[in-house]
Amino acid sequence: MPHIRTLQPDDYKHLLAIEAECFDSGYSPYFIKMIPVLFGSTSFIAVKGKSPQGYVAAALEQANPRRAWILSLAVRPKYREQGLGQSLLRHALDALAQAGAAEVFLTVAPDNKPALALYQNMGFSPEKHCANYFGPGENRILLKKNLVRENI
């Protein structure tokens, strides 16, 4: 199993590589650069040796720090189906709970069955279907998980 640690600004190139391998159109390079700066205490990367395997970006809402979001969870294809997504997500959920979040939200494409299964196995429940969430044809399912005090 790779080493999972909080994101650091020097991870920028790793994050870009993971994004390019995992998403057709992901976050902008500028946003990727800012993830460790803005959300470094609640975002994590999995690295084995010098090989980045995946990352999770998570953040508290500024207006309501009891609410948090999983902004992105990405595992490079050759490292999938080994429990890495679950481990990264668990790290993020634990960090969010320690930071005071009571509920966590995320969105997922309705046709992304592996991600939906992972999130539901980790206790997320569908809240609603959001048509055109990221623009025309970019539908998402909004999922929510209540964090319990025992996770802290």
RAFEN-V848132 format. One line per field, one symbol per residue. ss: DSSP state (2 for helix, 1 for strand, 0 for the rest). phi: phi as a letter, one per 20 degrees, with the letter a starting at -180 (. if undefined). psi: psi as a letter, one per 20 degrees, with the letter a starting at -180 (. if undefined). A space follows every 10 residues. Layout:
ss=???
phi=???
psi=???
This chain:
ss=0011110022 2222222222 2200000022 2222222220 0001111100 1111111111 0000001111 1111102220 0002222222 2222222200 0011111100 0022222222 2000111111 0000000001 1111110022 20
phi=.fedbffcgf egffffffgf fdcfcdffgf fgfegffecf fccccdccmd efdabcdcbe fffbfedcce eacccggfdf mcnfgfffff gfffffffeo fdbcdbcbfg eefffgfgff fenecfdaed flgdpgmefb dedcceedgf ff
psi=prpprqqqhi jghggggggh hhpgobqqhg gghighghkh ijqqqppocj ophrrppqqq pginiiprpo hqoppqgijr kjjggggggg ggggggghij phqpqrqqph jmgggggggh hjjqqpgrpo pkgjrpjmqq ppqqpppqhh i.
